[in-house]
Amino acid sequence: MHNGYLPAALERYREQREAVLDLFHSDTLMNSRSRSSSIRFLEDFYEILEDPERVQKRLIDKCRG
């Protein structure tokens, strides 16, 4: 993805946060441990998206290698 598209892509993820988390909270197919682990992962991901410095360090810089 080109960096020019990144702000809009990040905003789209942010807009879908509650819907995505609701899917995992209401899932009945995963066991409790897997569901909790997945939710923690997603919550951590969304926390990164809320912090521009972390977005730079954890997403942009990592993609550049």
PDB file of N, CA, C and O in Angstrom:
ATOM      1  N   MET A   1       0.849  -1.170   0.000  1.00  0.00           N
ATOM      2  CA  MET A   1       0.000   0.000   0.000  1.00  0.00           C
ATOM      3  C   MET A   1       0.894   1.231   0.000  1.00  0.00           C
ATOM      4  O   MET A   1       1.905   1.280   0.700  1.00  0.00           O
ATOM      5  N   HIS A   2       0.519   2.196  -0.771  1.00  0.00           N
ATOM      6  CA  HIS A   2       1.269   3.445  -0.794  1.00  0.00           C
ATOM      7  C   HIS A   2       0.895   4.282   0.413  1.00  0.00           C
ATOM      8  O   HIS A   2      -0.257   4.279   0.846  1.00  0.00           O
ATOM      9  N   ASN A   3       1.868   5.000   0.956  1.00  0.00           N
ATOM     10  CA  ASN A   3       1.631   5.787   2.163  1.00  0.00           C
ATOM     11  C   ASN A   3       0.529   6.824   1.994  1.00  0.00           C
ATOM     12  O   ASN A   3      -0.090   7.212   2.984  1.00  0.00           O
ATOM     13  N   GLY A   4       0.265   7.281   0.788  1.00  0.00           N
ATOM     14  CA  GLY A   4      -0.805   8.234   0.555  1.00  0.00           C
ATOM     15  C   GLY A   4      -2.178   7.674   0.887  1.00  0.00           C
ATOM     16  O   GLY A   4      -3.103   8.422   1.201  1.00  0.00           O
ATOM     17  N   TYR A   5      -2.305   6.361   0.818  1.00  0.00           N
ATOM     18  CA  TYR A   5      -3.572   5.700   1.128  1.00  0.00           C
ATOM     19  C   TYR A   5      -3.699   5.339   2.606  1.00  0.00           C
ATOM     20  O   TYR A   5      -4.783   4.992   3.076  1.00  0.00           O
ATOM     21  N   LEU A   6      -2.613   5.420   3.317  1.00  0.00           N
ATOM     22  CA  LEU A   6      -2.594   4.941   4.697  1.00  0.00           C
ATOM     23  C   LEU A   6      -3.571   5.659   5.623  1.00  0.00           C
ATOM     24  O   LEU A   6      -4.289   4.978   6.355  1.00  0.00           O
ATOM     25  N   PRO A   7      -3.644   6.977   5.638  1.00  0.00           N
ATOM     26  CA  PRO A   7      -4.589   7.632   6.564  1.00  0.00           C
ATOM     27  C   PRO A   7      -6.031   7.159   6.380  1.00  0.00           C
ATOM     28  O   PRO A   7      -6.729   6.912   7.364  1.00  0.00           O
ATOM     29  N   ALA A   8      -6.476   7.032   5.148  1.00  0.00           N
ATOM     30  CA  ALA A   8      -7.845   6.573   4.894  1.00  0.00           C
ATOM     31  C   ALA A   8      -8.019   5.117   5.312  1.00  0.00           C
ATOM     32  O   ALA A   8      -9.062   4.743   5.849  1.00  0.00           O
ATOM     33  N   ALA A   9      -7.007   4.303   5.069  1.00  0.00           N
ATOM     34  CA  ALA A   9      -7.087   2.894   5.467  1.00  0.00           C
ATOM     35  C   ALA A   9      -7.148   2.764   6.982  1.00  0.00           C
ATOM     36  O   ALA A   9      -7.928   1.969   7.507  1.00  0.00           O
ATOM     37  N   LEU A  10      -6.332   3.536   7.684  1.00  0.00           N
ATOM     38  CA  LEU A  10      -6.350   3.492   9.148  1.00  0.00           C
ATOM     39  C   LEU A  10      -7.693   3.967   9.689  1.00  0.00           C
ATOM     40  O   LEU A  10      -8.213   3.402  10.652  1.00  0.00           O
ATOM     41  N   GLU A  11      -8.247   4.992   9.079  1.00  0.00           N
ATOM     42  CA  GLU A  11      -9.554   5.495   9.515  1.00  0.00           C
ATOM     43  C   GLU A  11     -10.638   4.441   9.301  1.00  0.00           C
ATOM     44  O   GLU A  11     -11.541   4.296  10.125  1.00  0.00           O
ATOM     45  N   ARG A  12     -10.546   3.726   8.219  1.00  0.00           N
ATOM     46  CA  ARG A  12     -11.531   2.662   7.961  1.00  0.00           C
ATOM     47  C   ARG A  12     -11.450   1.582   9.032  1.00  0.00           C
ATOM     48  O   ARG A  12     -12.480   1.100   9.503  1.00  0.00           O
ATOM     49  N   TYR A  13     -10.243   1.201   9.418  1.00  0.00           N
ATOM     50  CA  TYR A  13     -10.089   0.242  10.518  1.00  0.00           C
ATOM     51  C   TYR A  13     -10.696   0.793  11.802  1.00  0.00           C
ATOM     52  O   TYR A  13     -11.413   0.087  12.512  1.00  0.00           O
ATOM     53  N   ARG A  14     -10.407   2.059  12.097  1.00  0.00           N
ATOM     54  CA  ARG A  14     -10.938   2.678  13.324  1.00  0.00           C
ATOM     55  C   ARG A  14     -12.465   2.683  13.328  1.00  0.00           C
ATOM     56  O   ARG A  14     -13.090   2.411  14.353  1.00  0.00           O
ATOM     57  N   GLU A  15     -13.051   2.988  12.191  1.00  0.00           N
ATOM     58  CA  GLU A  15     -14.509   3.036  12.090  1.00  0.00           C
ATOM     59  C   GLU A  15     -15.149   1.673  12.341  1.00  0.00           C
ATOM     60  O   GLU A  15     -16.282   1.593  12.815  1.00  0.00           O
ATOM     61  N   GLN A  16     -14.432   0.618  12.028  1.00  0.00           N
ATOM     62  CA  GLN A  16     -14.981  -0.731  12.155  1.00  0.00           C
ATOM     63  C   GLN A  16     -14.632  -1.414  13.476  1.00  0.00           C
ATOM     64  O   GLN A  16     -14.978  -2.576  13.692  1.00  0.00           O
ATOM     65  N   ARG A  17     -13.950  -0.695  14.350  1.00  0.00           N
ATOM     66  CA  ARG A  17     -13.466  -1.283  15.604  1.00  0.00           C
ATOM     67  C   ARG A  17     -14.560  -2.021  16.380  1.00  0.00           C
ATOM     68  O   ARG A  17     -14.415  -3.204  16.685  1.00  0.00           O
ATOM     69  N   GLU A  18     -15.635  -1.336  16.691  1.00  0.00           N
ATOM     70  CA  GLU A  18     -16.689  -1.946  17.506  1.00  0.00           C
ATOM     71  C   GLU A  18     -17.321  -3.141  16.809  1.00  0.00           C
ATOM     72  O   GLU A  18     -17.593  -4.157  17.449  1.00  0.00           O
ATOM     73  N   ALA A  19     -17.555  -3.033  15.516  1.00  0.00           N
ATOM     74  CA  ALA A  19     -18.160  -4.137  14.774  1.00  0.00           C
ATOM     75  C   ALA A  19     -17.254  -5.367  14.794  1.00  0.00           C
ATOM     76  O   ALA A  19     -17.729  -6.488  14.980  1.00  0.00           O
ATOM     77  N   VAL A  20     -15.964  -5.159  14.605  1.00  0.00           N
ATOM     78  CA  VAL A  20     -15.013  -6.280  14.613  1.00  0.00           C
ATOM     79  C   VAL A  20     -14.954  -6.915  15.999  1.00  0.00           C
ATOM     80  O   VAL A  20     -15.028  -8.137  16.132  1.00  0.00           O
ATOM     81  N   LEU A  21     -14.821  -6.083  17.027  1.00  0.00           N
ATOM     82  CA  LEU A  21     -14.757  -6.624  18.388  1.00  0.00           C
ATOM     83  C   LEU A  21     -16.053  -7.335  18.765  1.00  0.00           C
ATOM     84  O   LEU A  21     -16.018  -8.365  19.438  1.00  0.00           O
ATOM     85  N   ASP A  22     -17.190  -6.801  18.341  1.00  0.00           N
ATOM     86  CA  ASP A  22     -18.473  -7.451  18.624  1.00  0.00           C
ATOM     87  C   ASP A  22     -18.539  -8.845  18.014  1.00  0.00           C
ATOM     88  O   ASP A  22     -19.093  -9.764  18.617  1.00  0.00           O
ATOM     89  N   LEU A  23     -17.975  -9.003  16.817  1.00  0.00           N
ATOM     90  CA  LEU A  23     -17.956 -10.327  16.187  1.00  0.00           C
ATOM     91  C   LEU A  23     -17.235 -11.345  17.064  1.00  0.00           C
ATOM     92  O   LEU A  23     -17.696 -12.475  17.225  1.00  0.00           O
ATOM     93  N   PHE A  24     -16.123 -10.943  17.618  1.00  0.00           N
ATOM     94  CA  PHE A  24     -15.353 -11.862  18.450  1.00  0.00           C
ATOM     95  C   PHE A  24     -16.011 -12.081  19.807  1.00  0.00           C
ATOM     96  O   PHE A  24     -16.010 -13.198  20.325  1.00  0.00           O
ATOM     97  N   HIS A  25     -16.572 -11.027  20.381  1.00  0.00           N
ATOM     98  CA  HIS A  25     -17.247 -11.173  21.673  1.00  0.00           C
ATOM     99  C   HIS A  25     -18.447 -12.114  21.569  1.00  0.00           C
ATOM    100  O   HIS A  25     -18.747 -12.841  22.516  1.00  0.00           O
ATOM    101  N   SER A  26     -19.126 -12.105  20.442  1.00  0.00           N
ATOM    102  CA  SER A  26     -20.332 -12.920  20.300  1.00  0.00           C
ATOM    103  C   SER A  26     -20.071 -14.284  19.668  1.00  0.00           C
ATOM    104  O   SER A  26     -20.996 -15.086  19.536  1.00  0.00           O
ATOM    105  N   ASP A  27     -18.846 -14.557  19.283  1.00  0.00           N
ATOM    106  CA  ASP A  27     -18.521 -15.829  18.643  1.00  0.00           C
ATOM    107  C   ASP A  27     -18.773 -16.999  19.588  1.00  0.00           C
ATOM    108  O   ASP A  27     -18.438 -16.941  20.771  1.00  0.00           O
ATOM    109  N   THR A  28     -19.360 -18.046  19.056  1.00  0.00           N
ATOM    110  CA  THR A  28     -19.617 -19.249  19.851  1.00  0.00           C
ATOM    111  C   THR A  28     -18.807 -20.446  19.363  1.00  0.00           C
ATOM    112  O   THR A  28     -18.892 -21.526  19.949  1.00  0.00           O
ATOM    113  N   LEU A  29     -18.032 -20.273  18.310  1.00  0.00           N
ATOM    114  CA  LEU A  29     -17.271 -21.391  17.757  1.00  0.00           C
ATOM    115  C   LEU A  29     -15.884 -21.534  18.375  1.00  0.00           C
ATOM    116  O   LEU A  29     -15.372 -22.647  18.493  1.00  0.00           O
ATOM    117  N   MET A  30     -15.278 -20.431  18.766  1.00  0.00           N
ATOM    118  CA  MET A  30     -13.958 -20.493  19.398  1.00  0.00           C
ATOM    119  C   MET A  30     -14.110 -20.832  20.871  1.00  0.00           C
ATOM    120  O   MET A  30     -15.110 -20.500  21.508  1.00  0.00           O
ATOM    121  N   ASN A  31     -13.094 -21.500  21.393  1.00  0.00           N
ATOM    122  CA  ASN A  31     -13.127 -21.723  22.836  1.00  0.00           C
ATOM    123  C   ASN A  31     -12.798 -20.408  23.541  1.00  0.00           C
ATOM    124  O   ASN A  31     -12.305 -19.465  22.923  1.00  0.00           O
ATOM    125  N   SER A  32     -13.071 -20.363  24.812  1.00  0.00           N
ATOM    126  CA  SER A  32     -12.934 -19.130  25.590  1.00  0.00           C
ATOM    127  C   SER A  32     -11.516 -18.568  25.533  1.00  0.00           C
ATOM    128  O   SER A  32     -11.326 -17.359  25.403  1.00  0.00           O
ATOM    129  N   ARG A  33     -10.534 -19.444  25.632  1.00  0.00           N
ATOM    130  CA  ARG A  33      -9.141 -18.996  25.629  1.00  0.00           C
ATOM    131  C   ARG A  33      -8.757 -18.361  24.290  1.00  0.00           C
ATOM    132  O   ARG A  33      -8.128 -17.303  24.256  1.00  0.00           O
ATOM    133  N   SER A  34      -9.135 -19.005  23.202  1.00  0.00           N
ATOM    134  CA  SER A  34      -8.832 -18.464  21.871  1.00  0.00           C
ATOM    135  C   SER A  34      -9.551 -17.146  21.630  1.00  0.00           C
ATOM    136  O   SER A  34      -8.979 -16.207  21.076  1.00  0.00           O
ATOM    137  N   ARG A  35     -10.798 -17.083  22.047  1.00  0.00           N
ATOM    138  CA  ARG A  35     -11.573 -15.854  21.878  1.00  0.00           C
ATOM    139  C   ARG A  35     -10.925 -14.712  22.657  1.00  0.00           C
ATOM    140  O   ARG A  35     -10.759 -13.615  22.124  1.00  0.00           O
ATOM    141  N   SER A  36     -10.559 -14.962  23.910  1.00  0.00           N
ATOM    142  CA  SER A  36      -9.924 -13.928  24.738  1.00  0.00           C
ATOM    143  C   SER A  36      -8.601 -13.475  24.143  1.00  0.00           C
ATOM    144  O   SER A  36      -8.299 -12.282  24.123  1.00  0.00           O
ATOM    145  N   SER A  37      -7.820 -14.417  23.662  1.00  0.00           N
ATOM    146  CA  SER A  37      -6.532 -14.089  23.054  1.00  0.00           C
ATOM    147  C   SER A  37      -6.726 -13.242  21.796  1.00  0.00           C
ATOM    148  O   SER A  37      -5.997 -12.275  21.575  1.00  0.00           O
ATOM    149  N   SER A  38      -7.692 -13.602  20.991  1.00  0.00           N
ATOM    150  CA  SER A  38      -7.977 -12.848  19.769  1.00  0.00           C
ATOM    151  C   SER A  38      -8.440 -11.436  20.089  1.00  0.00           C
ATOM    152  O   SER A  38      -8.030 -10.479  19.433  1.00  0.00           O
ATOM    153  N   ILE A  39      -9.288 -11.308  21.089  1.00  0.00           N
ATOM    154  CA  ILE A  39      -9.786  -9.992  21.480  1.00  0.00           C
ATOM    155  C   ILE A  39      -8.652  -9.126  22.005  1.00  0.00           C
ATOM    156  O   ILE A  39      -8.583  -7.939  21.684  1.00  0.00           O
ATOM    157  N   ARG A  40      -7.761  -9.702  22.808  1.00  0.00           N
ATOM    158  CA  ARG A  40      -6.603  -8.941  23.303  1.00  0.00           C
ATOM    159  C   ARG A  40      -5.736  -8.461  22.138  1.00  0.00           C
ATOM    160  O   ARG A  40      -5.296  -7.311  22.116  1.00  0.00           O
ATOM    161  N   PHE A  41      -5.495  -9.345  21.174  1.00  0.00           N
ATOM    162  CA  PHE A  41      -4.707  -8.978  19.996  1.00  0.00           C
ATOM    163  C   PHE A  41      -5.353  -7.798  19.272  1.00  0.00           C
ATOM    164  O   PHE A  41      -4.679  -6.826  18.934  1.00  0.00           O
ATOM    165  N   LEU A  42      -6.655  -7.889  19.036  1.00  0.00           N
ATOM    166  CA  LEU A  42      -7.364  -6.817  18.333  1.00  0.00           C
ATOM    167  C   LEU A  42      -7.352  -5.517  19.121  1.00  0.00           C
ATOM    168  O   LEU A  42      -7.154  -4.447  18.547  1.00  0.00           O
ATOM    169  N   GLU A  43      -7.560  -5.599  20.421  1.00  0.00           N
ATOM    170  CA  GLU A  43      -7.532  -4.389  21.248  1.00  0.00           C
ATOM    171  C   GLU A  43      -6.156  -3.739  21.213  1.00  0.00           C
ATOM    172  O   GLU A  43      -6.049  -2.514  21.157  1.00  0.00           O
ATOM    173  N   ASP A  44      -5.103  -4.550  21.246  1.00  0.00           N
ATOM    174  CA  ASP A  44      -3.740  -4.010  21.127  1.00  0.00           C
ATOM    175  C   ASP A  44      -3.540  -3.338  19.765  1.00  0.00           C
ATOM    176  O   ASP A  44      -2.961  -2.255  19.674  1.00  0.00           O
ATOM    177  N   PHE A  45      -4.021  -3.990  18.720  1.00  0.00           N
ATOM    178  CA  PHE A  45      -3.921  -3.431  17.372  1.00  0.00           C
ATOM    179  C   PHE A  45      -4.616  -2.078  17.295  1.00  0.00           C
ATOM    180  O   PHE A  45      -4.061  -1.119  16.760  1.00  0.00           O
ATOM    181  N   TYR A  46      -5.825  -2.004  17.828  1.00  0.00           N
ATOM    182  CA  TYR A  46      -6.563  -0.744  17.773  1.00  0.00           C
ATOM    183  C   TYR A  46      -5.928   0.332  18.652  1.00  0.00           C
ATOM    184  O   TYR A  46      -6.038   1.516  18.337  1.00  0.00           O
ATOM    185  N   GLU A  47      -5.278  -0.045  19.728  1.00  0.00           N
ATOM    186  CA  GLU A  47      -4.545   0.932  20.544  1.00  0.00           C
ATOM    187  C   GLU A  47      -3.394   1.533  19.742  1.00  0.00           C
ATOM    188  O   GLU A  47      -3.128   2.731  19.834  1.00  0.00           O
ATOM    189  N   ILE A  48      -2.720   0.710  18.966  1.00  0.00           N
ATOM    190  CA  ILE A  48      -1.645   1.201  18.102  1.00  0.00           C
ATOM    191  C   ILE A  48      -2.199   2.229  17.120  1.00  0.00           C
ATOM    192  O   ILE A  48      -1.582   3.269  16.890  1.00  0.00           O
ATOM    193  N   LEU A  49      -3.358   1.938  16.543  1.00  0.00           N
ATOM    194  CA  LEU A  49      -3.942   2.841  15.553  1.00  0.00           C
ATOM    195  C   LEU A  49      -4.293   4.208  16.122  1.00  0.00           C
ATOM    196  O   LEU A  49      -4.394   5.182  15.376  1.00  0.00           O
ATOM    197  N   GLU A  50      -4.478   4.288  17.432  1.00  0.00           N
ATOM    198  CA  GLU A  50      -4.837   5.560  18.061  1.00  0.00           C
ATOM    199  C   GLU A  50      -3.623   6.429  18.388  1.00  0.00           C
ATOM    200  O   GLU A  50      -3.783   7.575  18.807  1.00  0.00           O
ATOM    201  N   ASP A  51      -2.428   5.905  18.204  1.00  0.00           N
ATOM    202  CA  ASP A  51      -1.207   6.625  18.567  1.00  0.00           C
ATOM    203  C   ASP A  51      -0.319   6.781  17.330  1.00  0.00           C
ATOM    204  O   ASP A  51       0.291   5.807  16.890  1.00  0.00           O
ATOM    205  N   PRO A  52      -0.234   7.984  16.764  1.00  0.00           N
ATOM    206  CA  PRO A  52       0.548   8.190  15.540  1.00  0.00           C
ATOM    207  C   PRO A  52       2.004   7.726  15.644  1.00  0.00           C
ATOM    208  O   PRO A  52       2.555   7.202  14.676  1.00  0.00           O
ATOM    209  N   GLU A  53       2.625   7.915  16.802  1.00  0.00           N
ATOM    210  CA  GLU A  53       4.014   7.462  16.958  1.00  0.00           C
ATOM    211  C   GLU A  53       4.104   5.942  16.879  1.00  0.00           C
ATOM    212  O   GLU A  53       5.031   5.402  16.275  1.00  0.00           O
ATOM    213  N   ARG A  54       3.158   5.267  17.479  1.00  0.00           N
ATOM    214  CA  ARG A  54       3.154   3.801  17.422  1.00  0.00           C
ATOM    215  C   ARG A  54       2.813   3.304  16.020  1.00  0.00           C
ATOM    216  O   ARG A  54       3.349   2.286  15.582  1.00  0.00           O
ATOM    217  N   VAL A  55       1.934   4.004  15.313  1.00  0.00           N
ATOM    218  CA  VAL A  55       1.640   3.646  13.922  1.00  0.00           C
ATOM    219  C   VAL A  55       2.928   3.721  13.113  1.00  0.00           C
ATOM    220  O   VAL A  55       3.238   2.815  12.339  1.00  0.00           O
ATOM    221  N   GLN A  56       3.671   4.801  13.295  1.00  0.00           N
ATOM    222  CA  GLN A  56       4.925   4.967  12.567  1.00  0.00           C
ATOM    223  C   GLN A  56       5.896   3.834  12.890  1.00  0.00           C
ATOM    224  O   GLN A  56       6.453   3.206  11.990  1.00  0.00           O
ATOM    225  N   LYS A  57       6.090   3.585  14.173  1.00  0.00           N
ATOM    226  CA  LYS A  57       7.088   2.601  14.607  1.00  0.00           C
ATOM    227  C   LYS A  57       6.661   1.161  14.321  1.00  0.00           C
ATOM    228  O   LYS A  57       7.450   0.375  13.797  1.00  0.00           O
ATOM    229  N   ARG A  58       5.432   0.816  14.657  1.00  0.00           N
ATOM    230  CA  ARG A  58       4.989  -0.575  14.605  1.00  0.00           C
ATOM    231  C   ARG A  58       4.444  -1.002  13.250  1.00  0.00           C
ATOM    232  O   ARG A  58       4.450  -2.191  12.932  1.00  0.00           O
ATOM    233  N   LEU A  59       3.974  -0.055  12.449  1.00  0.00           N
ATOM    234  CA  LEU A  59       3.399  -0.421  11.157  1.00  0.00           C
ATOM    235  C   LEU A  59       4.236   0.086   9.987  1.00  0.00           C
ATOM    236  O   LEU A  59       4.715  -0.704   9.174  1.00  0.00           O
ATOM    237  N   ILE A  60       4.408   1.385   9.903  1.00  0.00           N
ATOM    238  CA  ILE A  60       5.081   1.961   8.734  1.00  0.00           C
ATOM    239  C   ILE A  60       6.547   1.554   8.675  1.00  0.00           C
ATOM    240  O   ILE A  60       7.010   1.051   7.651  1.00  0.00           O
ATOM    241  N   ASP A  61       7.282   1.768   9.764  1.00  0.00           N
ATOM    242  CA  ASP A  61       8.706   1.423   9.767  1.00  0.00           C
ATOM    243  C   ASP A  61       8.928  -0.073   9.571  1.00  0.00           C
ATOM    244  O   ASP A  61       9.876  -0.471   8.894  1.00  0.00           O
ATOM    245  N   LYS A  62       8.072  -0.902  10.148  1.00  0.00           N
ATOM    246  CA  LYS A  62       8.215  -2.357  10.003  1.00  0.00           C
ATOM    247  C   LYS A  62       7.995  -2.782   8.557  1.00  0.00           C
ATOM    248  O   LYS A  62       8.663  -3.691   8.064  1.00  0.00           O
ATOM    249  N   CYS A  63       7.056  -2.123   7.876  1.00  0.00           N
ATOM    250  CA  CYS A  63       6.787  -2.467   6.479  1.00  0.00           C
ATOM    251  C   CYS A  63       7.944  -2.083   5.566  1.00  0.00           C
ATOM    252  O   CYS A  63       8.187  -2.724   4.544  1.00  0.00           O
ATOM    253  N   ARG A  64       8.640  -1.043   5.945  1.00  0.00           N
ATOM    254  CA  ARG A  64       9.774  -0.593   5.135  1.00  0.00           C
ATOM    255  C   ARG A  64      11.002  -1.468   5.360  1.00  0.00           C
ATOM    256  O   ARG A  64      11.945  -1.447   4.570  1.00  0.00           O
ATOM    257  N   GLY A  65      10.979  -2.229   6.435  1.00  0.00           N
ATOM    258  CA  GLY A  65      12.074  -3.140   6.712  1.00  0.00           C
ATOM    259  C   GLY A  65      13.120  -2.479   7.475  1.00  0.00           C
ATOM    260  O   GLY A  65      14.131  -3.099   7.802  1.00  0.00           O
TER     261      GLY A  65
END
